[in-house]
Amino acid sequence: MYCIETKQLSFKYSGGAPVLQGIDLQVPEGCIYGFLGPNGAGKTTTLRLLLGLLKKQEGAMLLFGKEFERNRIEILQKTGSLIEAPSLYSHLTARENLDIMRYLYDFPPKRIDAVLDLAGLGNVGSKTVGKFSLGMKQRLSIAIALLHQPELLILDEPTNGLDPNGIIEMRELLKALNKEYKTTILISSHLLSEIEKLVTHIGIINKGQLLFQGTLEDLQRKQKQGASTIFHTGDAGSTMRILQENGLQPVLADGMVLIPLVDRSVIAGINQQLVAEGVVVFEISSGRNDLESIFIDLVNN
Ligand SMILES: Nc1ncnc2c1ncn2[C@@H]1O[C@H](COP(=O)(O)OP(=O)(O)OP(=O)(O)O)[C@@H](O)[C@H]1O
């Protein structure tokens, strides 16, 4: 079942151009879904709609299999979120900040220790938040979002501004939540490299349109399909001919000859043949086709 499903979700701010155009988001229950896109792609707008912070205009939104508008309270009771920087009281301790929320939402005091531990802040609960690093503040914000034991966590760029260590700590925290409590996590980011090691599913949005949606493996498969072996030789014509004779379908680009990725033993054989026929081989390399470049290609096309 999908924890979040949108159907043809569209939105525009008053007087502006469409910001979301027919988004069909499918976030399976129990997954960690990376919602990727460059600045201004429409990520925050989508997340705000899902939380009822913006009023839906067109399309359908189902959370936990239920239509959002008609089941708003029930859905939000099961959802925790971090959208934009939360307002923390910097002159109060972490525990006092949590206590204010606990008082507002009426949770038992023991939840405070539980979420401090979960967020890795167990030993700094009595420290003033003003003395916290940005990473610790982000984790405290997540601790607040976890107070009511949500089944779904919606996070808008929680790693923004964090140093590499802070990013790793955030990743470990989210992984642990997902593993231990089966919390479904929807996390937005504009950098694939930041969430690639965390997510199980990916949606790529640009200019309000979903360009790709699937598992991380689907995206990696796409990467393999697009990968190529590049021959840089002194005689592109002969290289083309030799590759064709070997049943391959080479293409010429910028004086280089490209073929789809093949086994290393095939490349070794072709190299021998090229040398035997007197063709100078300068370089044989794999085409740059990491996940980040697929993301950039999708967004730029
Ligand atoms: N309150 C608003 N009024 C009018 N236009 C807005 C408003 N908020 C966002 N937009 C516009 O909507 C588009 C999508 O913005 P959104 O914040 O959803 O993108 P994003 O993918 O979250 O980007 P970022 O990573 O920069 O936050 C942008 O063109 C933005 O300028």
The ligand as a MOL file (V3000), in Angstrom:
LIG
                    3D

  0  0  0     0  0            999 V3000
M  V30 BEGIN CTAB
M  V30 COUNTS 31 33 0 0 0
M  V30 BEGIN ATOM
M  V30 1 N 4.5200 31.9280 -1.4420 0
M  V30 2 C 4.8190 31.9140 -2.7440 0
M  V30 3 N 4.2530 32.7740 -3.6060 0
M  V30 4 C 4.5130 32.7510 -4.9230 0
M  V30 5 N 5.3700 31.8760 -5.5020 0
M  V30 6 C 5.9970 30.9950 -4.6930 0
M  V30 7 C 5.7420 30.9530 -3.2880 0
M  V30 8 N 6.4840 29.9640 -2.7500 0
M  V30 9 C 7.1670 29.4060 -3.7800 0
M  V30 10 N 6.8840 30.0110 -4.9380 0
M  V30 11 C 7.4020 29.6500 -6.2690 0
M  V30 12 O 7.0150 28.3320 -6.5510 0
M  V30 13 C 8.0680 27.6310 -7.2180 0
M  V30 14 C 8.3740 26.3600 -6.4690 0
M  V30 15 O 8.8870 26.7040 -5.2000 0
M  V30 16 P 9.2170 25.6160 -4.0770 0
M  V30 17 O 9.6370 26.3750 -2.8520 0
M  V30 18 O 8.0860 24.6850 -3.9680 0
M  V30 19 O 10.4480 24.8660 -4.7210 0
M  V30 20 P 11.5440 23.9390 -4.0530 0
M  V30 21 O 11.7540 22.8190 -4.9900 0
M  V30 22 O 11.1590 23.6270 -2.6560 0
M  V30 23 O 12.8070 24.8440 -4.0610 0
M  V30 24 P 13.8620 25.2060 -2.8870 0
M  V30 25 O 14.8090 24.0540 -2.8400 0
M  V30 26 O 14.4960 26.4480 -3.4110 0
M  V30 27 O 13.0650 25.4160 -1.6320 0
M  V30 28 C 9.2240 28.6030 -7.3290 0
M  V30 29 O 9.2110 29.1590 -8.6120 0
M  V30 30 C 8.9280 29.6340 -6.2890 0
M  V30 31 O 9.4460 30.8770 -6.6780 0
M  V30 END ATOM
M  V30 BEGIN BOND
M  V30 1 1 1 2
M  V30 2 1 2 3
M  V30 3 2 2 7
M  V30 4 2 3 4
M  V30 5 1 4 5
M  V30 6 2 5 6
M  V30 7 1 6 7
M  V30 8 1 6 10
M  V30 9 1 7 8
M  V30 10 2 8 9
M  V30 11 1 9 10
M  V30 12 1 10 11
M  V30 13 1 11 12
M  V30 14 1 11 30
M  V30 15 1 12 13
M  V30 16 1 13 14
M  V30 17 1 13 28
M  V30 18 1 14 15
M  V30 19 1 15 16
M  V30 20 2 16 17
M  V30 21 1 16 18
M  V30 22 1 16 19
M  V30 23 1 19 20
M  V30 24 2 20 21
M  V30 25 1 20 22
M  V30 26 1 20 23
M  V30 27 1 23 24
M  V30 28 2 24 25
M  V30 29 1 24 26
M  V30 30 1 24 27
M  V30 31 1 28 29
M  V30 32 1 28 30
M  V30 33 1 30 31
M  V30 END BOND
M  V30 END CTAB
M  END
